[in-house]
Amino acid sequence: MTSGRSIFEDVSENHAFASPKGPKQDPRNNRGAVVKWLFILFALVVLMVAVGGLTRLTDSGLSITEWRPVTGAFPPTSEADWTSEFEKYQASPEYQIQNQGMQLSDFKRIYWWEWGHRQLGRVIGLVWAAGFLFFLLTRRIPRGWTGRLLLLGGLGGLQGAVGWWMVASGLVGARTDVASYRLATHLGLAFIILGLISWYILRLRRTEAELLQARRRSDRRLSNSGLLLLAVCFVQILLGALVAGIDAGRSFTDWPLMGGRFFPATAWDLEPIWRNLFENSGLVQFMHRMWGYLFLVLAVLVWRVSRRSGQTAIRKAYGAILHGLAFQVLFGIATVLMAAPWYLGLLHQLVGVAVFVTIIRARFVASYPPDQKIARS
């Protein structure tokens, strides 16, 4: 009589994935390869956010007045090509209202910024497509992950369309900038993509068996608190985009008051009244400030709760949020007091990326705490 296998017997991954045709590839190695690819995508998207911010800060976003996803990859090469592109820009409201008399040399400078921004988007699309097809055709995508990775590509394509939808809003009527709510949509979608990539990386760095074990140690309260902080952070990012879209950061350059008052006197000047929520520089900056204060208070409260956790990794992860947010608040105040110079505006945006990703990591650690070794006395 043969003895049955004990339920406590260790079963290695080699046993679990063995087959009559020989051992399959180690799933951990497959996950590692996908993680490296996702890290590349993550870095490219962060770079895209930075270049997009600089494109906005240099008023370059409306220099290309057509959306040509394929042929637009090739920039003007002759003087005739440059003249043609410049003539198209001269027909735009931005040129006619704001940049009358601009020389071709100045146009080339802003053109290259926008072209580089769009070209980087194409590069990201190619990196995603090449990686996804490679892993798909070689059957190296971990089980259950095909749809998730495909989602990234779909959102990337949607981001390109949203980008043109945003630019198109600044090419009609008497506008000299894109619509702020469309800019917020564009930036918000970029952060959604960044958030998904970050979460995927964190999950794929551990096997499903490890995640299942870690889930049993999860701190649901702090996991939910992390989700709340993430939502608050996302709203603050959207409000920041509204500020950038109408240059509201340069309208009130005192702090903690605004024009010597707590609430700006011009907050409800526009008609109809709903326009003030998107286009009134005083009200938009006020909302960004107040939501930032709320964000900071919530982060402190969650940090205090996290200090009671028995998991060192959780305490450190939520402490990192508070440290990052403190820097972000200081950069935000400095940006206001200095009337939003481009370098501080860019730094403020990138620190926002860091805070956003730090919150995602903290929530992951609370949901899937790592093994905590107990020191022997």
C-alpha positions in Angstrom: 0.0 0.0 0.0 1.4 3.3 -1.0 1.3 6.2 1.5 -0.6 9.3 0.6 1.2 12.7 0.3 1.0 14.8 3.4 -0.8 18.1 3.0 2.2 19.8 4.7 4.7 18.4 2.3 6.7 21.0 0.4 5.9 21.1 -3.3 8.5 23.1 -5.3 7.7 25.1 -8.4 9.6 22.5 -10.4 7.1 19.9 -9.4 4.2 22.1 -9.9 5.1 23.0 -13.4 6.5 19.6 -14.6 5.0 17.8 -17.5 5.6 14.6 -19.4 7.4 16.6 -22.1 9.9 18.0 -19.6 9.9 21.0 -17.2 8.4 24.2 -18.4 10.1 27.6 -18.1 10.3 28.8 -14.5 7.3 31.1 -14.1 9.3 33.4 -11.8 11.7 34.1 -14.7 8.8 34.9 -17.0 7.4 37.3 -14.5 10.8 38.9 -14.1 11.1 39.5 -17.8 7.7 41.1 -18.0 8.6 43.3 -15.0 11.7 44.6 -16.7 9.6 45.5 -19.8 7.1 47.2 -17.5 9.9 49.2 -15.8 10.9 50.5 -19.2 7.3 51.5 -20.0 7.1 53.2 -16.6 10.2 55.2 -17.2 9.0 56.3 -20.6 5.6 57.4 -19.3 7.2 59.4 -16.5 9.4 61.0 -19.2 6.3 61.6 -21.2 4.7 63.4 -18.3 7.8 65.6 -17.9 8.0 66.4 -21.6 4.3 67.1 -21.7 4.7 69.5 -18.7 7.5 71.3 -20.5 5.5 71.5 -23.7 2.8 73.2 -21.7 5.2 75.5 -19.8 6.9 76.6 -23.1 3.5 77.3 -24.8 4.4 74.8 -27.5 1.4 72.5 -27.5 -0.5 74.3 -30.3 2.4 74.6 -32.7 1.3 71.5 -34.7 -2.2 72.0 -36.0 -2.9 68.6 -37.5 -3.1 65.0 -36.1 -1.2 62.6 -38.3 -0.4 59.5 -36.2 1.8 57.9 -38.9 3.1 60.6 -41.3 3.5 63.0 -38.4 6.5 61.0 -37.3 8.6 62.6 -40.0 9.4 66.3 -39.2 9.9 69.0 -41.8 13.2 68.6 -43.6 13.2 71.4 -46.2 12.6 75.1 -46.0 9.4 74.6 -48.0 8.1 72.1 -45.4 8.9 74.5 -42.6 7.2 77.3 -44.3 4.1 75.2 -44.9 3.9 74.2 -41.2 4.4 77.8 -40.1 1.6 79.0 -42.4 -0.7 76.5 -40.8 0.2 77.8 -37.3 -0.2 81.4 -38.5 -3.9 80.5 -39.1 -4.4 79.5 -35.5 -6.0 81.7 -32.8 -2.8 81.5 -30.7 -0.7 83.1 -33.4 -3.2 85.7 -34.4 -4.0 86.8 -30.8 -0.8 86.1 -28.9 2.2 85.5 -31.2 1.8 88.0 -34.1 5.1 88.7 -35.6 6.7 85.4 -34.5 9.7 84.5 -36.7 10.2 81.1 -38.3 13.2 80.4 -36.0 11.0 80.9 -32.9 8.3 78.7 -34.4 10.8 75.9 -35.0 11.7 76.0 -31.3 8.1 75.4 -30.1 7.4 73.0 -33.0 10.3 70.7 -31.9 8.9 70.6 -28.3 5.4 69.4 -29.5 6.9 67.1 -32.1 9.1 65.5 -29.5 6.2 65.1 -27.2 4.2 63.3 -29.9 7.2 61.3 -31.0 7.8 60.0 -27.5 4.1 58.8 -27.5 4.8 56.8 -30.6 7.9 55.3 -29.0 5.9 54.2 -26.0 3.4 52.6 -28.3 6.1 50.7 -30.2 7.7 49.6 -27.0 4.4 48.3 -25.6 3.5 46.6 -28.9 6.9 44.9 -29.4 7.0 43.7 -25.8 3.4 42.5 -25.7 3.7 40.6 -29.0 7.0 39.0 -28.0 5.7 37.7 -24.7 2.4 36.6 -26.3 4.1 34.7 -29.2 6.6 33.1 -26.9 3.9 32.2 -24.3 5.8 34.0 -21.6 2.8 36.1 -20.3 1.9 34.8 -16.8 -1.5 33.1 -16.6 -4.3 35.6 -16.2 -2.2 38.6 -17.3 -2.9 38.9 -21.0 -5.9 41.1 -20.6 -4.2 43.3 -18.1 -1.2 43.9 -20.4 -3.5 44.4 -23.3 -5.4 47.1 -21.3 -2.2 49.1 -21.1 -2.0 49.2 -24.9 -5.6 50.2 -25.2 -5.3 53.0 -22.7 -2.1 54.2 -24.5 -4.0 54.4 -27.8 -6.9 56.2 -26.0 -4.3 58.7 -24.6 -3.2 59.6 -28.1 -6.8 60.3 -29.1 -7.4 62.3 -25.9 -4.2 64.3 -26.6 -5.5 65.4 -30.0 -9.0 66.1 -28.5 -7.1 68.4 -26.1 -5.1 70.2 -28.7 -8.1 70.6 -31.0 -9.8 72.7 -28.3 -7.1 75.4 -28.6 -7.4 75.7 -32.4 -10.8 77.1 -32.6 -12.6 80.3 -31.6 -10.6 82.9 -29.7 -8.6 80.5 -27.5 -4.9 80.7 -27.0 -4.6 77.6 -24.8 -6.2 74.2 -24.7 -9.3 73.7 -22.6 -8.2 73.2 -19.0 -10.7 70.3 -18.4 -9.3 68.5 -21.4 -5.8 69.0 -20.2 -6.9 67.5 -16.8 -8.4 64.5 -18.7 -5.1 64.0 -20.6 -3.0 64.2 -17.5 -5.4 62.1 -15.4 -5.3 59.3 -18.0 -1.5 59.4 -17.9 -1.6 58.9 -14.1 -4.1 56.0 -14.5 -1.6 54.3 -16.9 1.3 55.0 -14.5 -0.8 53.6 -11.6 -1.6 50.4 -13.4 2.0 49.8 -14.5 3.1 50.4 -10.9 0.6 48.0 -9.5 1.4 45.4 -12.1 5.1 45.6 -11.3 4.5 45.2 -7.6 2.3 42.1 -8.2 4.5 40.5 -10.7 7.7 40.7 -8.6 6.1 38.0 -6.4 4.6 34.7 -7.4 0.9 34.0 -7.0 1.6 31.6 -4.2 3.6 34.3 -2.3 0.8 36.8 -2.9 -1.7 34.4 -1.5 0.3 33.8 1.6 0.9 37.5 2.0 -2.8 38.3 1.6 -3.5 36.4 4.9 -1.3 39.0 6.7 -3.0 42.0 5.1 -4.0 45.1 7.0 -7.4 45.8 5.5 -7.9 49.1 7.4 -4.6 50.5 6.1 -5.2 49.1 2.6 -8.5 50.9 2.4 -6.9 54.1 3.8 -4.3 53.8 1.1 -7.1 53.7 -1.5 -8.6 56.8 0.0 -5.3 58.6 -0.1 -4.9 57.5 -3.7 -8.3 58.9 -4.7 -7.5 62.2 -2.9 -4.1 62.4 -4.6 -5.7 61.8 -8.0 -8.2 64.6 -7.5 -5.4 66.9 -6.5 -3.5 66.0 -9.7 -6.6 66.9 -11.7 -6.9 70.2 -9.9 -3.2 70.9 -10.6 -3.9 70.3 -14.2 -6.7 72.9 -14.1 -4.3 75.3 -12.5 -1.7 74.7 -15.2 -4.2 74.9 -18.0 -5.2 78.5 -17.2 -1.9 79.6 -15.7 -3.6 80.1 -12.4 -0.3 79.6 -10.6 0.7 83.1 -11.6 -2.5 84.9 -10.7 -2.1 84.9 -6.9 1.5 84.9 -5.7 1.0 85.4 -2.0 0.6 82.7 0.7 -1.2 81.7 2.8 -3.7 84.4 1.7 -4.8 85.1 -1.9 -4.6 88.7 -2.7 -4.7 89.5 0.9 -7.8 87.5 1.6 -8.6 83.9 2.5 -11.0 83.5 -0.4 -10.3 85.4 -3.6 -12.6 88.3 -4.3 -12.9 87.4 -8.0 -13.8 83.7 -7.4 -17.3 83.9 -9.0 -16.9 86.6 -11.6 -17.4 84.4 -14.7 -20.8 83.7 -16.3 -22.4 81.2 -16.4 -21.3 80.4 -12.8 -20.0 76.8 -13.6 -17.2 78.2 -15.7 -15.5 79.5 -12.6 -14.8 75.9 -11.6 -12.6 75.4 -14.6 -11.6 78.9 -15.9 -11.5 81.3 -13.0 -7.8 81.4 -11.9 -8.7 82.5 -8.4 -11.2 79.8 -7.6 -9.2 77.1 -9.3 -6.0 77.9 -7.4 -8.1 78.2 -4.2 -9.5 74.7 -4.7 -6.0 73.3 -5.4 -4.7 74.8 -2.2 -7.6 73.7 0.0 -7.6 70.2 -1.4 -3.9 70.0 -0.8 -4.4 70.9 2.9 -7.1 68.2 3.2 -4.7 65.7 1.5 -1.9 66.6 4.0 -4.3 66.2 7.0 -5.5 62.8 5.8 -2.0 61.7 5.2 -1.0 62.6 8.8 -4.0 60.7 10.2 -3.3 57.6 8.1 0.4 57.8 9.1 -0.6 57.9 12.8 -2.7 54.8 12.3 0.1 53.0 10.4 2.5 53.6 13.4 0.5 51.0 15.3 1.0 48.3 12.7 3.1 45.3 13.7 4.6 45.3 10.2 7.7 47.3 9.9 7.3 47.5 6.1 3.9 49.0 6.4 5.0 51.6 8.9 7.9 52.6 6.6 5.7 52.7 3.5 3.2 55.1 5.0 5.9 57.2 6.5 7.3 57.6 3.0 4.0 59.1 1.9 4.1 61.7 4.6 7.7 62.6 3.8 7.0 62.9 0.0 3.9 64.9 0.6 5.7 67.4 2.9 8.2 68.1 0.1 5.4 68.5 -2.4 3.6 71.1 -0.2 6.9 73.0 0.2 7.4 72.9 -3.6 3.9 74.0 -4.1 4.2 77.0 -1.9 7.5 78.0 -3.5 5.9 77.7 -6.9 3.2 80.1 -5.9 5.5 82.6 -4.3 7.8 82.6 -7.3 5.0 82.9 -9.8 5.4 79.4 -11.2 8.7 79.4 -13.0 9.0 76.5 -15.4 11.6 74.6 -13.4 9.6 74.7 -10.2 6.4 73.8 -12.1 8.1 70.8 -13.6 9.6 69.7 -10.3 6.2 70.1 -8.6 4.7 67.8 -11.2 7.4 65.1 -10.9 7.2 65.1 -7.1 3.5 64.6 -7.6 4.3 61.5 -9.7 6.5 60.2 -6.8 3.9 60.8 -4.2 1.3 59.0 -6.3 3.5 56.0 -6.8 4.5 55.9 -3.2 0.8 55.7 -2.2 0.3 52.8 -4.6 3.3 51.0 -3.1 2.1 51.6 0.5 -1.3 50.2 -0.3 0.3 47.2 -1.9 2.5 46.6 1.2 -0.6 46.9 3.4 -2.5 44.4 1.2 0.4 42.0 0.7 2.8 42.5 3.6 6.2 40.8 3.1 7.5 38.2 5.5 8.8 39.8 8.7 11.7 38.0 10.3 11.8 38.0 14.0 15.2 38.7 15.4 16.5 36.0 17.8 17.6 37.1 21.2 
